[in-house]
């Protein structure tokens, strides 16, 4: 009877990745990032810029920026995100900052203000 070699059990990578993500989220929260409810009186642009700045300082812009920013949404803003999330499950994994921020600004910045920014830029 042949003896089968013992193959060491590999640790679950997901658990480590999940734990690391939780530690990064805790660090992100220590920077006291803003929350965004979706009121007209709030600055959607300012919210995105503050979150992006914190994520940039932490060095995790490319890995967790959308997830951590989404974590700061409340009220109507969270409901908007939840509706997108439920309708776009296949796209969530590949959603990066640029398309997310464009969608966010389209939703929470009035068209007149976006037109004024465009005219100022041109």
C-alpha positions as CSV (number, residue, x, y, z in Angstrom):
1,X,0.0,0.0,0.0
2,X,1.5,3.3,-1.1
3,X,1.7,6.1,1.4
4,X,0.2,9.4,0.3
5,X,2.2,12.5,1.0
6,X,0.7,14.9,3.5
7,X,-0.1,18.2,1.8
8,X,-0.2,21.1,4.2
9,X,-3.5,22.9,4.4
10,X,-3.3,26.3,2.9
11,X,-4.7,29.2,5.0
12,X,-7.8,30.8,3.6
13,X,-6.7,33.9,1.8
14,X,-10.1,35.4,2.0
15,X,-10.0,35.5,5.8
16,X,-6.7,37.4,5.8
17,X,-7.9,39.8,3.1
18,X,-11.1,40.4,5.0
19,X,-9.2,41.0,8.2
20,X,-6.8,43.4,6.4
21,X,-9.8,45.2,4.9
22,X,-11.4,45.6,8.3
23,X,-8.1,47.1,9.7
24,X,-8.0,49.5,6.8
25,X,-11.6,50.5,7.3
26,X,-10.8,51.2,11.0
27,X,-7.9,53.4,10.0
28,X,-10.1,55.2,7.5
29,X,-12.6,55.9,10.2
30,X,-9.9,57.3,12.5
31,X,-9.5,60.1,10.0
32,X,-13.1,61.1,10.7
33,X,-14.3,61.1,7.1
34,X,-17.4,63.1,6.3
35,X,-20.8,61.4,5.9
36,X,-23.2,62.4,3.1
37,X,-27.0,62.3,3.4
38,X,-27.9,63.7,0.0
39,X,-29.4,67.0,1.0
40,X,-29.2,69.9,-1.5
41,X,-27.4,72.0,1.1
42,X,-24.5,69.5,1.3
43,X,-21.5,69.7,-1.0
44,X,-21.3,66.4,-3.0
45,X,-18.0,67.5,-4.5
46,X,-16.6,68.4,-1.1
47,X,-17.6,65.0,0.3
48,X,-15.9,63.2,-2.6
49,X,-12.8,65.3,-2.3
50,X,-12.4,64.7,1.4
51,X,-12.9,61.0,1.2
52,X,-10.5,60.8,-1.8
53,X,-7.9,62.8,0.1
54,X,-8.0,60.5,3.1
55,X,-7.8,57.4,1.0
56,X,-4.9,58.9,-1.0
57,X,-3.0,59.6,2.3
58,X,-3.7,56.0,3.4
59,X,-2.4,54.7,0.1
60,X,-5.5,52.7,-0.7
61,X,-7.0,54.8,-3.5
62,X,-7.1,51.9,-6.0
63,X,-8.2,49.1,-3.7
64,X,-10.9,50.4,-1.4
65,X,-12.0,53.9,-2.4
66,X,-15.5,53.1,-3.6
67,X,-16.3,50.7,-0.8
68,X,-15.0,53.0,2.0
69,X,-16.7,56.1,0.5
70,X,-20.0,54.1,0.1
71,X,-19.6,53.3,3.8
72,X,-20.0,57.0,4.6
73,X,-23.4,57.4,2.8
74,X,-26.5,57.9,4.8
75,X,-30.2,58.5,4.2
76,X,-31.2,59.2,0.6
77,X,-27.6,58.9,-0.6
78,X,-27.4,55.4,0.9
79,X,-30.7,54.5,-0.7
80,X,-29.4,55.7,-4.1
81,X,-26.3,53.5,-3.7
82,X,-28.3,50.5,-2.6
83,X,-30.6,50.8,-5.6
84,X,-27.5,50.9,-7.9
85,X,-25.9,48.0,-6.0
86,X,-29.0,45.8,-6.5
87,X,-29.4,46.6,-10.1
88,X,-25.7,46.3,-11.0
89,X,-24.3,43.3,-9.1
90,X,-22.1,42.2,-12.0
91,X,-20.5,45.6,-12.3
92,X,-19.8,46.2,-8.6
93,X,-16.5,44.3,-8.4
94,X,-15.0,46.4,-11.2
95,X,-16.4,49.8,-10.2
96,X,-13.5,52.3,-9.8
97,X,-13.3,55.8,-8.5
98,X,-13.8,57.7,-11.8
99,X,-17.1,56.1,-12.9
100,X,-18.3,56.1,-9.2
101,X,-17.6,59.7,-8.7
102,X,-19.2,60.7,-12.1
103,X,-22.4,58.7,-11.2
104,X,-22.4,60.3,-7.7
105,X,-22.0,63.8,-9.0
106,X,-24.7,63.3,-11.7
107,X,-27.1,62.2,-8.9
108,X,-26.3,64.8,-6.2
109,X,-25.1,67.9,-8.0
110,X,-27.7,69.9,-9.9
111,X,-27.3,70.1,-13.7
112,X,-27.1,73.9,-13.5
113,X,-24.1,73.8,-11.2
114,X,-22.4,71.1,-13.4
115,X,-23.0,73.4,-16.4
116,X,-21.4,76.3,-14.6
117,X,-18.4,74.2,-13.7
118,X,-18.0,73.1,-17.3
119,X,-18.2,76.7,-18.6
120,X,-15.7,77.8,-16.0
121,X,-13.3,75.0,-17.0
122,X,-13.6,75.9,-20.7
